[in-house]
Amino acid sequence: MHNINSDLLQRVEEKFQAIGQNPGTHLEGLVWAKPITYWDYIHTDVLLNLQLQRTTLPDEMVFIMYHQINEGDGALPRCGEIPAK
């Protein structure tokens, strides 16, 4: 088991106090939060289940993936870009 050093706790406290928030609230949230893996977070299984071919054309899966990527890409703001309201 790893011990949390006082320097790390001090940095967390400074970070949240700098934005006017209680660091204890955020730390307590970690106690109650369910640990999640990367794969659980991105739901790969859900994304793959959205790829339903409707024909037997060999390039259809490429078409589906291409358009899913482009549709998803358009929904996210670019780095440093403020999304429109």
N, C-alpha and C positions, 0 to 999 in steps of 0.2 A: 504494500500500500504506500502511496506517495504522500508525503507531508506537504501541505501548502505553506510556502514560506511567507514570512511577514512582508517581504518586498513585493511579492505578487499581490497580496491583499491590499497593500498600500497603493499600488498602481491602479487596481480596480476601483478603490475608493476615490482616488483623485480623478479618474476618468468620469465617473458618474456625478461626482460633486461639481465638476466643471460645467456640466450641462444641467445642473439643478435637480438632479435625481438622487434618490436614496439608494446607495449601493446594496444595502441590506435587502431591499425589495428584489433586486435582480438576482442576488445570490440565493435568496429563499426560493425564487422561481426555479432555479436550477435543481433544488431539492425535489420539487414536485414534478418537474418536467420528465417526460418519458424519453429515455435515450433513443436516438434514431440514427440509423446508418445512412450512408449516402444513397444506397439503393432504395431504401424505404422512402427517402425524401423525394427522389426523382420519379418514382413509380414507373420504372421501366416496363413492368408487366402491363400496366395500363396503356402506355404508349404503343407497345407492340400489338395489343389487342385492337387498337384503332386502325390498324393496317389491314383492312378487309378488301381482298381482291373481288371484283365483281365480274371479271371476264377471265379468260385463259390466255390473254395476250402476255407474252413474255416480259414486256417492259412495263407492265402496269404497276408492279411493286416499286420500281424506280420512280415512276410518276407520282405515286402516293407519297413516298418518302420525301421527294423533292418539294412537293407542295406543303407537306406538313412542316418541314423545316422553314420554308419561306413564310408560311402563315404565322408560325410561332416567332420567327425572327422579327416580323413586323409588329408584334404585340409588345415587344420589349424595348425600352428606351436605350439609345446608344450610350456608351460610357460618357459621363459628363453632361448628358442631355437631360433637360427637365421635361417630364411628360406633360402634354397638354391636358388641361382640365375640361 
